Amino acid sequence: MSDTLVPTSTEAGAASAGNRQRRRKTSHLKTVPPTRQLRDQIRQRCQSLAAALDKSSPLSKEKLEELARQILSELSQPEGYVGWTMVLLSSEFWREQVAATPYSRRLLLLPHCLKHAEGCPADYDEFGLDCRQCGACSIADFRARAEDLGYKVLVAEGSPIVLKIIIGGYVDAILGVACLNVLEKAIDKILLAGIPCMAVPLHSSDCRNTSVDEDWVSEMIHIEQQTKPVQTRSYVHLMRAAGDLFKAEQLERLAPRLRDGKTANDQSKPQVDESDPIACTEAIAHDFLARGGKHSRPFITLATYDAMRGGEATLADGATHCEAFPDEVRRTALSIETFHKASLVHDDIEDEDMFRYGSETLHRQYGTATAINVGDYLIGLGYRLVSRDAVSFGHQVAAELTEVLSEAHMRLSEGQGAELMWRERRQRHLQPLDALKIYALKTAPAFEAALLSGLRLAGPIDTYRKPIRQFARHLGVAFQILNDLKDWSGDEDNKLASQTDVLGGRPTVLWALALESLGDEEQAELFRFLDEDPTQEKLLLRIGELYRKTEVFEKAARLIDKYQQRAEEIADQMEVENFRKLLYYLIDTVLDRGDMPNFDPDLVQLRADVSS
């Protein structure tokens, strides 16, 4: 139940796998059944249907909605209950696997909006509400029961650290209480990865006046294993394997230091030995490589390699299969991230960005010259990680991997160079097609290199080169357009400031779409803004007005749909089922719009007002 669900139940039945996601509003699908009798009736039907489902693979969002609509049709209930029914059906799908998860390996998420509104003694910390067991509200009761059983408990609303906790290996199942707005995002972020989860929806999304079926919550907390469940395929083990590459012990083993530089144990500035300046570059590079990021590119390489060799790492004992990956496979996956991190260092300099991964960028910490040098070092390290395994790979495989990586590196540099050249022009005219060409060069090569590297590690890639290049192009373009939209809605995953693209005068498809529709006078006004002080409040407000006038946000969203559909059509053609499913998963996760607002004029104006 997200903004990217299929259109209607009729259309859903006829849609092909490659036409799975069409963007639409879902607010009308988030009504909670008003009576307990009706809620129980729908829940019982969900339990019956879920018991008969094949649980070897996760339910797609589209299938989940199709089944929810089927249930409501059978009960003669309105489609407004679709979202609520999807949550219950998903919970029943995962019930047995959650029940089979030890209490100590479960995470319980509770919403702060259930707290006692008056006189709540709890404060907020970085994890959410620091709830005290004062007995004033149901949160304390639920929390006490769960912690007595051994649960880990967070009182937070849509906490961004949840997926990190899962990938970090601390828990294996998530149980939550939340409103439908929050659960809508969870379906995108949690279900797609195949993480066992259950939820009880709140009765409303009004944070000041809501309630929940408390006996359902209690039952969910105390659920225990009855039978051995069918294990659903999951990417969690591969996500963890990708993240583990950057943990200190594994990173030092796979990419051992050549110098004696020391780094801090936390995410602060590395503590380098100034008496040995030669070691400083290595110390800073290793520190930057280990910190931050989602490690999505190494995951793609590992998951592709696994998919082409049978997909065993997605099974219940996937962790064992991940541990058996050869070191040369791990080092190749690590090299993909090394190149990516090098490009980030250089991009931050060229774009004059202030923050990366919640900390100051390297050039602000150490100076531009040192940062450039660290980026160069990371590039060299990336090639070294591949070349050192030439004997293990076989020289032909090593040569092909190097070709894949070097070609991606060159095309990425061409895309960044095109952007820099455009920014130096005095009259910054830009056609949408030219912006999309820059996007294809800047973003697609990383996806392409990660996919082709995983494929080549598993076998020959001749038949995959062309379709994977096209797939990566479509996915990369859609991803970059989505980033344009996120720049206007805030992007907490990476940079701390929003609307930095327009303030930095970078060529975006939003800019090009606006120019395409504006008259000469308003075009000239846009050009003048690029030379004015970006701290002036009127700049963002006025550009936002012009963007709204020309409907660029809506047009950009339609472009994302277009390129997403093209990527799905290529995924449809892949004969290896595990690889085809992986491509679908990448589309759904890379183009996740669960956190994105609909770009209607009121929301865009609100964002502009907040920024000013």
C-alpha positions, 0 to 999 in steps of 0.5 A: 500500500504505497504510492507505487501500487497497481491501479485497481483490482481489475487492472491488477489481474491483467498487469504483467510482472513488468508493469507492476508499479504505477504511481498513485495516491493512496489516502482513500485506501487508509480507512480503519474499520470502525467496529471491533466486530468488523475488524475481527471478521476481516482479520479472521478472513486474512488468517484463513487466506494466509494459511493457504498461501505459498510462503517460499517467497515474499508477497509482492505489494501488488499481490498483497493488494490484490488479495486484500481487495479479494477479501473485501469483495467477498465481505462486501466491504469498501475499498477504503479498508484496503490498506488496513487489510493489507497490513493484517494479511501481511502479518498473518503471512509472517505469523509462523516465522515471527513465532519461530523467532526467539523473543531475544531476536525480536524488535518491538516498535511502539508509537509515541502517540499512545503516550499519556498526553498530559504530564508524560515524564519521558524525554526524546533521545536519538532513538525516539521516546525514552519511555519510563514505566510510570504506568500512565499509558499503555506504552509502558505496559506493552514495553514491560511485557516485551522486555520481560520476555527478552524483546528489544523495544523502541518507542519511535515513529517510523524510526530510520534505524530499524533497517540498520538494526536488522542488517546489523544482525541484532534482531531477526523479526520486527513487530510494530504498532503504528498508524497506516501512514507509517505502516505504508512506508514499512511495506516498502522498506521491510517486506521487500527484503523478506524480513519477518514482521507483524503489525497492529494498526492504530485506529487513526493517524491522529497523533493526539487522539488514537487507540489500538486493539490492545488485546491484539498487541498483547497476543502479538507480543506473546506469540510463540512457535507452534510448528516449524514454518516454511522459510521465506526467501530473504535478502537480509543475509546478503545485506548483512554480508555487504555491510560486514565487508566494512567492519574493521576486522573484515576490512583489514583482512580483505584490504590490509593497510600497507602503512601503520596509520591509526584511526579512531574507533568512532566516526570522528576524524581519524587520529593519524600519526603526524610523525608519519605523514605517508600513512595519513592518506591511507588512514583517512581513506580507510576511515571514509571507506568504513563509515556511512552509506547503505552499501547497496552496490556491494550488495548488488554484486554479492546478490547477483553472484548468488542469484546466478549460482542458485540463490542459496544465500536467500534461504533460511541458512543463507548466512552460512552460504554468505560465509562461504563466498570466496574472498575474491568475490568479497574483494570485488564487491568491496572494490565497487564501494571503493570507487563509489566512495572516491567519486563522492569525495570528488563530487563533494569538492566539485559541488561544494557540499558541506556534509556527507553521512552526517559529518563534514565532508573530507575537504572541509575537514582536511582541505581540498588538496588532501581530499582530492588525494584521498579520492585518488587513493581510493581509486587505486585501492579499488583496482588493487582489490581486483588485480590482486586476485588475478590468479584466483580469478584467472587472468581473463576474468580479472581483465574483464572485471577491470574493463567493466570497472574502468569503463564505468569510471570513465563514463561517470567522469564524463557525466560529472564533466558535462555537469561541470561544463554546464555550470560554468556557462553564463546562460544555462539553457538546458533541454530535458533530454540533455539533463537525462543524458547527464543522469545516465552517465553519472548514475547508471555506470555504478549500477551497471558495474555492480551487476556485471561484476557479480555476473562475471564472477558467476560466469560469462556475461556476453549475453547480459552486457547489452540488456544490463547496460539498458537496465542500469541506464533506466534505473539510474535515470529514474533514481537521479530524477527521484533524487531531484525530488528528494532535494525539495523534500529533504534527504536525511539519508545523506546530506543534511541540507535540502535544495542544494542542487538548485542553490549550487546551480546544478543541471537538473531535469526539474530546471530543464522542464521549467525552462521548457515551459516558461516564457522568455521573461521568466526564463531570464528571471531563473538565470538571474537567480543563479547569480544572486546570493543563495541565502536570500529567502526569495530565491527558493520561494520564487523558484518553487513558484515557477516549478509549481507553475510549470508542474515540473514535480508532477512531470518528473514523477511521470518520468520516473514511472516511464523509466521504471517501466522500461527497467521492468520490461528488461527484467521480464526478459531475464531467464534465470528466475533468481536474477529476475527477482533480484532485478525487480527487488532493485527496482522497488528499493532503489526507486522507493518513494514511500517517504516522498510526499505527493508534490501538490502545490500546498506541500511544495509551498510548505517545504519552501516556507520551512526552508526559508 
